[in-house]
Amino acid sequence: MSEMEIPVLIVGAGPVGLLGAQLLGKRKIPTLIVEKHQRRLEAPKAHALNPRSLEICAAAGLPMDEIHAVATPTKEGRYVRIVETLAKGDIGSLLYERQDEAVRDVTRWPLINIEQPKFEEVVERSVSALPSVEIRRGLEWLRCDQLGDTVISTLKDRASGNEVKVRSRYLIAADGAGSTVRDGVGIPMDGPEGLQSNMMIHFEADLRGLIGERPAILYFLFGPGPNGVLIAYDIGKTWVLMHPCRPDAKAEDFDDAICRKLILAVVGADVPDLNVKGVRPWVMSAQVARTYRSGNAFLA
């Protein structure tokens, strides 16, 4: 069993963990980020950064030009449209959130739409250039003990199976809604656990010809066929269908043939270049942690 000692241990190399490390690294505070996955997940995941988040990014010294360079063009992410299928005309439409130039009277950084992995790539490049920050992938947080103002975390190296102990002054849990750290330090959640079960179907297709002059970031599907929502991260390539499903549904239940049938049904036209990239179940909930601190362990 190897041991490490660091002032701050961050669990999770998603946007929150990386941005936390950026803020700490700018202050030259030695920080270790551990992430259980060896590589970034391919699915585009979250799609929007609001003005306050972007203001924090700018204040943290992130390269804002790089962030905007990989974002969805404003003209393509400005609307939400309600449709039966993509091939049919709109039932209605509304602005997703104000992104026009007049917003700059209030903030320098109006909302943008951006695939979460693309945002993470930009932030990780910036974080990796900070000498006081180290990122280690393939380390899974298991548990911790708190002794005075020291947190002793036990992690598993997923490649070797060996355990690693990390002694830190502070532990920051940035490991998402299903936080292992939160559960490990005994912080309960309040609110309903399951409002809706969904299957995330990530696919690639160029639908620009079909969309024409009706771009949007979200297409809500209300019709006789499959319902749900289509997220257009990139109209010419990257899409996700959020398909409501049974609570006990598994990714294995949605093979390539079933996914293609669902996608073609909501598009309402043939998609010759369709490529199903992945499937993942998730549950919509409305919960909040009862507290955001337990000793020197913090939830972010």
C-alpha positions as CSV (number, residue, x, y, z in Angstrom):
1,M,0.0,0.0,0.0
2,S,1.5,3.3,-1.0
3,E,0.9,6.6,0.8
4,M,0.7,10.2,-0.4
5,E,0.4,13.5,1.5
6,I,-1.1,16.6,0.0
7,P,-2.9,19.7,1.4
8,V,-6.0,19.3,-0.8
9,L,-7.5,16.1,-2.4
10,I,-10.2,16.5,-5.0
11,V,-12.2,13.5,-6.0
12,G,-13.6,13.8,-9.5
13,A,-12.0,15.3,-12.7
14,G,-15.2,16.7,-14.1
15,P,-15.8,20.4,-14.6
16,V,-16.2,21.1,-10.9
17,G,-13.1,19.3,-9.8
18,L,-11.0,20.7,-12.5
19,L,-12.2,24.3,-11.9
20,G,-11.6,23.8,-8.2
21,A,-8.0,22.7,-9.0
22,Q,-7.6,25.7,-11.3
23,L,-8.6,28.1,-8.5
24,L,-6.3,26.3,-6.0
25,G,-3.4,26.0,-8.4
26,K,-3.5,29.8,-9.2
27,R,-2.9,30.3,-5.4
28,K,0.0,27.7,-5.6
29,I,-1.8,25.4,-3.1
30,P,-0.6,21.8,-3.8
31,T,-3.6,19.8,-5.0
32,L,-4.2,16.3,-6.2
33,I,-7.2,15.4,-8.4
34,V,-8.1,11.7,-8.6
35,E,-10.5,10.3,-11.2
36,K,-11.7,6.7,-11.3
37,H,-12.0,6.7,-15.1
38,Q,-8.9,6.3,-17.2
39,R,-10.2,8.5,-19.9
40,R,-12.9,11.1,-20.4
41,L,-16.3,9.7,-21.2
42,E,-17.3,10.2,-24.8
43,A,-21.0,11.1,-24.3
44,P,-21.5,14.9,-24.5
45,K,-23.4,15.1,-21.2
46,A,-24.3,18.6,-20.0
47,H,-24.7,21.3,-22.6
48,A,-24.9,24.8,-21.1
49,L,-22.7,27.2,-19.1
50,N,-24.6,30.1,-17.6
51,P,-23.2,33.6,-17.3
52,R,-22.2,33.2,-13.6
53,S,-20.2,30.0,-14.4
54,L,-18.4,31.8,-17.3
55,E,-17.7,34.8,-15.1
56,I,-16.0,32.4,-12.6
57,C,-14.1,30.8,-15.4
58,A,-12.8,34.1,-16.6
59,A,-11.8,35.2,-13.1
60,A,-10.0,31.9,-12.6
61,G,-7.8,32.7,-15.7
62,L,-9.2,30.1,-18.1
63,P,-8.7,30.7,-21.8
64,M,-12.1,32.0,-22.7
65,D,-11.4,32.2,-26.4
66,E,-10.7,28.4,-26.4
67,I,-13.9,27.7,-24.6
68,H,-15.9,29.8,-27.0
69,A,-14.1,28.2,-30.0
70,V,-15.6,24.8,-29.2
71,A,-19.0,26.0,-28.1
72,T,-22.2,25.6,-30.2
73,P,-22.6,28.7,-32.4
74,T,-25.0,31.1,-30.8
75,K,-27.4,31.1,-33.8
76,E,-27.7,27.3,-33.5
77,G,-28.3,27.2,-29.7
78,R,-30.7,30.0,-29.2
79,Y,-34.0,28.3,-29.4
80,V,-36.1,25.4,-28.0
81,R,-38.6,23.9,-30.4
82,I,-41.6,21.7,-29.8
83,V,-42.1,19.2,-32.6
84,E,-43.8,15.9,-33.4
85,T,-40.7,14.8,-35.4
86,L,-37.7,16.8,-36.7
87,A,-39.0,16.4,-40.2
88,K,-42.3,18.2,-39.4
89,G,-42.7,21.9,-38.8
90,D,-42.7,23.4,-35.3
91,I,-45.7,23.1,-33.0
92,G,-44.1,26.1,-31.2
93,S,-40.8,27.6,-30.2
94,L,-39.3,29.8,-27.5
95,L,-35.9,31.3,-26.6
96,Y,-33.7,28.9,-24.6
97,E,-32.2,31.8,-22.7
98,R,-31.0,35.2,-23.7
99,Q,-27.7,35.1,-25.6
100,D,-28.0,38.3,-27.6
101,E,-25.4,41.1,-27.6
102,A,-27.6,43.3,-25.4
103,V,-27.0,40.9,-22.5
104,R,-23.4,42.2,-22.4
105,D,-24.8,45.4,-20.7
106,V,-25.2,43.1,-17.7
107,T,-22.4,40.5,-18.2
108,R,-19.4,40.1,-20.4
109,W,-20.2,36.4,-20.7
110,P,-23.7,35.5,-22.0
111,L,-24.8,31.8,-21.7
112,I,-23.2,29.4,-24.2
113,N,-24.0,25.8,-25.2
114,I,-20.9,23.5,-25.1
115,E,-20.4,19.8,-24.8
116,Q,-19.2,19.0,-21.3
117,P,-16.2,16.9,-22.5
118,K,-15.0,19.8,-24.7
119,F,-15.2,22.2,-21.8
120,E,-13.4,19.7,-19.6
121,E,-10.6,19.4,-22.2
122,V,-10.0,23.1,-22.2
123,V,-10.0,23.3,-18.4
124,E,-7.7,20.3,-18.0
125,R,-5.1,21.7,-20.4
126,S,-5.0,24.8,-18.2
127,V,-4.9,22.9,-15.0
128,S,-2.1,20.6,-16.3
129,A,0.1,23.6,-16.8
130,L,-0.1,24.5,-13.1
131,P,3.0,23.1,-11.2
132,S,1.2,22.7,-7.9
133,V,-1.6,20.5,-9.3
134,E,-1.4,16.8,-10.2
135,I,-4.1,14.8,-12.0
136,R,-4.1,11.0,-11.5
137,R,-6.6,8.8,-13.4
138,G,-7.6,5.3,-12.6
139,L,-7.8,6.0,-8.8
140,E,-11.1,5.2,-7.2
141,W,-12.0,6.8,-3.8
142,L,-13.3,4.1,-1.4
143,R,-13.5,5.6,2.1
144,C,-11.9,8.0,4.6
145,D,-11.1,8.5,8.2
146,Q,-10.9,12.0,9.8
147,L,-8.4,12.5,12.6
148,G,-8.4,16.1,13.9
149,D,-7.8,18.3,10.9
150,T,-6.4,15.5,8.7
151,V,-8.5,13.4,6.3
152,I,-7.0,9.9,5.5
153,S,-8.6,8.6,2.2
154,T,-8.2,5.1,0.9
155,L,-8.3,4.7,-2.8
156,K,-8.0,1.8,-5.2
157,D,-5.7,1.7,-8.2
158,R,-8.1,0.2,-10.8
159,A,-5.3,-1.0,-13.0
160,S,-3.3,-2.9,-10.3
161,G,-6.0,-3.4,-7.7
162,N,-3.6,-2.0,-5.0
163,E,-4.8,0.4,-2.4
164,V,-3.4,3.9,-2.0
165,K,-3.7,6.1,1.1
166,V,-3.8,9.9,0.7
167,R,-3.4,12.1,3.8
168,S,-4.9,15.6,3.1
169,R,-5.9,18.6,5.1
170,Y,-9.0,18.9,3.0
171,L,-11.1,16.5,0.9
172,I,-13.3,18.0,-1.8
173,A,-16.0,15.8,-3.3
174,A,-16.6,16.7,-6.9
175,D,-17.8,13.3,-7.9
176,G,-21.3,14.2,-9.0
177,A,-24.8,13.6,-8.0
178,G,-24.1,10.0,-7.1
179,S,-21.1,11.0,-4.9
180,T,-19.3,8.1,-3.3
181,V,-17.6,10.6,-0.9
182,R,-20.9,12.1,0.1
183,D,-22.3,8.7,1.0
184,G,-18.9,7.7,2.6
185,V,-19.0,10.6,5.1
186,G,-22.7,10.1,5.8
187,I,-24.3,13.1,4.4
188,P,-28.0,12.4,3.5
189,M,-29.9,13.8,0.6
190,D,-33.4,15.4,0.9
191,G,-36.0,15.4,-1.9
192,P,-37.5,12.9,-4.3
193,E,-35.1,10.3,-5.7
194,G,-36.8,9.5,-9.0
195,L,-38.9,11.8,-11.0
196,Q,-38.3,10.1,-14.3
197,S,-36.1,7.4,-15.7
198,N,-34.4,8.1,-19.0
199,M,-32.1,6.3,-21.5
200,M,-29.5,8.6,-23.0
201,I,-28.9,7.6,-26.6
202,H,-25.8,9.3,-28.1
203,F,-25.6,9.3,-31.9
204,E,-23.8,11.0,-34.7
205,A,-25.6,12.3,-37.8
206,D,-25.6,15.3,-40.1
207,L,-29.1,16.7,-39.9
208,R,-28.4,20.2,-41.2
209,G,-30.3,19.5,-44.4
210,L,-33.3,18.4,-42.5
211,I,-33.2,21.2,-39.9
212,G,-32.7,24.0,-42.5
213,E,-33.7,27.3,-40.9
214,R,-35.0,25.8,-37.7
215,P,-31.9,25.3,-35.5
216,A,-32.3,24.8,-31.8
217,I,-30.4,23.4,-28.8
218,L,-33.4,21.4,-27.7
219,Y,-36.3,19.7,-29.6
220,F,-39.1,18.6,-27.3
221,L,-40.9,15.7,-28.8
222,F,-44.7,15.6,-28.5
223,G,-46.5,13.3,-30.9
224,P,-47.9,9.8,-31.5
225,G,-44.4,8.3,-31.8
226,P,-41.6,8.2,-29.2
227,N,-41.5,11.3,-26.9
228,G,-38.6,12.8,-25.0
229,V,-36.1,15.4,-26.1
230,L,-33.4,15.7,-28.7
231,I,-30.3,17.7,-27.7
232,A,-28.4,19.2,-30.7
233,Y,-24.9,19.8,-29.4
234,D,-23.8,20.0,-33.1
235,I,-26.5,19.9,-35.7
236,G,-24.0,18.5,-38.2
237,K,-22.7,15.7,-36.0
238,T,-23.4,15.3,-32.3
239,W,-26.9,14.5,-31.0
240,V,-28.5,12.9,-27.9
241,L,-32.0,11.5,-27.6
242,M,-33.3,11.5,-24.0
243,H,-35.8,8.7,-24.1
244,P,-38.2,8.1,-21.1
245,C,-38.0,4.5,-20.1
246,R,-38.9,2.1,-17.3
247,P,-37.1,2.5,-14.0
248,D,-35.6,-1.0,-14.3
249,A,-34.4,-0.5,-17.9
250,K,-30.8,-1.3,-18.6
251,A,-28.4,-0.2,-21.4
252,E,-28.3,-3.8,-22.7
253,D,-32.0,-3.5,-23.4
254,F,-31.3,-0.9,-26.1
255,D,-29.2,-2.5,-28.7
256,D,-28.2,-0.9,-32.0
257,A,-31.4,-1.9,-33.8
258,I,-33.7,-0.6,-31.1
259,C,-31.8,2.7,-30.9
260,R,-31.8,3.2,-34.6
261,K,-35.6,2.5,-34.7
262,L,-36.2,5.1,-32.0
263,I,-33.9,7.7,-33.6
264,L,-35.5,7.3,-37.1
265,A,-39.0,7.6,-35.5
266,V,-38.2,10.9,-33.8
267,V,-36.3,12.3,-36.8
268,G,-39.2,11.3,-39.1
269,A,-36.9,10.7,-42.1
270,D,-34.1,8.5,-43.3
271,V,-30.7,9.2,-41.8
272,P,-28.1,7.5,-44.1
273,D,-25.0,8.4,-42.0
274,L,-26.5,7.5,-38.6
275,N,-24.0,6.1,-36.1
276,V,-25.1,5.1,-32.6
277,K,-22.2,5.9,-30.2
278,G,-23.5,4.8,-26.8
279,V,-26.3,4.3,-24.4
280,R,-26.6,5.1,-20.7
281,P,-29.5,5.1,-18.3
282,W,-30.0,8.0,-15.8
283,V,-32.6,9.0,-13.3
284,M,-34.0,12.6,-13.0
285,S,-34.2,13.6,-9.3
286,A,-34.8,16.8,-7.3
287,Q,-32.5,16.4,-4.3
288,V,-30.1,18.6,-2.3
289,A,-27.5,17.5,0.3
290,R,-28.5,18.3,3.8
291,T,-25.2,19.8,4.5
292,Y,-22.1,20.5,2.4
293,R,-19.5,19.8,5.0
294,S,-18.5,17.0,7.3
295,G,-15.4,17.9,9.2
296,N,-12.8,18.7,6.6
297,A,-14.7,17.0,3.8
298,F,-16.6,19.3,1.6
299,L,-19.1,18.7,-1.2
300,A,-18.8,20.8,-4.4
